[in-house]
């Protein structure tokens, strides 16, 4: 979805999002390449399109990180209520 957004929606913001997660993309690329999986080429093409050289090792990827990654999904303090059965279904 992010790739489609970067290509068709708002390229400037889309590429910005991809660059925000560049280290993760590079780790994915390295892992896929090490495992000899065909998807490595697709991820490598994405990394190439972002510009600049791709790191060759996990240590070089670590150097890309300015701050450690943090979880940003599901941290809201409000949870949906647990569903309750209604009427005779109880």
N, C-alpha and C positions, 0 to 999 in steps of 0.2 A: 504494500500500500504506500509506503514511503517512497519507493522508486517511482510509482505512478504519479504521486504528488509532485515529486521533483521534476518529472518529465512533462506533465500536463497541467498541473495546478499552479504552483508558484515555484519556479525553478530556483530562485534565489534562496527562499526559505527551505525548500526541500534539500538542496545541496548543503545548506547550513546544518540541518538535522543530521544528514549523513556524516558530515565532518565532526559533529559532536560525538558520534558513535564510531569514529574511524578506528580507534583501537580495537573495539569489539569486532568490527568488520575484518580487520587485519588478522585477528586471532582466528576467526572463522576461516579465512582464506588459508592461513598456515595449516590449520587442522585438516581441512579438506584436501589440501595439496599433499600433506604427509600421508593421508589415508588413500591417496590415489583416486579420489572420487571425481566424477565428471563435473560436478557443480563448482569445483574449484575455479574453473575458467570463467564462469559467470561472476563469481565474487571478485576474482582478480580484475575483471573488466570494470566492475564498479569502482574498485579501489584505484585503478589507473585513471578513471574519469575524474576522480576527485583531485588529481594533481599531486605532484611531489612524489618522491620515491617511496615505495612500500618497504616496510621493515622486513628483514630476512629472518629474524629470530623472535622468540617470545620476549627475550630481554630487550630487544629494540622496541617492541610494542609497548612494553612497560614504560620506556622512556617517553612515549607519546602522551602518556597520562599526566596531566597537570594536577589533577585531583583524583583520588580513588573513586571508582564508580559507586553510586548509591542507588538504592531501590527507590523508584518514584511511582510505582504502581501499587495500589491497594493500601496506602498508608493513611488514608483519610480516617479520622476518628469515628465517623458515623458509619454504622453497618446497617444493611437492610434488615428489617424485622424477620424473625424466623417464621416461615409460613405456618399458619394455624388451620386445622381442619374446621369446616363450618357445618352446622346442622347435623343431620343423621349420620354423616360419614364418620363421625367420631367413634 
